[in-house]
Amino acid sequence: MKNIETNKYFAIMSEKDDVELMRIITVERADYQADAVIAAEEELERREISPSMYQDFTEAVSYTHLR
């Protein structure tokens, strides 16, 4: 974990559920400031959610949007 102490978004991201965090670091990434994305990534890491799960989520969301 890199910036927990200095990142003002960490407390906010720690309150979000896994799906919200995955959306932030994948399909909604461009909508967030870099520090917010870092906080979301670190929170997922803390929860032991792997990057391969992000890929699965991104593919599922993309498929849903195409339907």
PyMOL commands that set and color helices and strands:
alter all, ss='L'
color gray80, all
select helices_A, chain A and resi 10-14+18-25+29-31+34-46+51-66
alter helices_A, ss='H'
color red, helices_A
deselect
rebuild
show_as cartoon
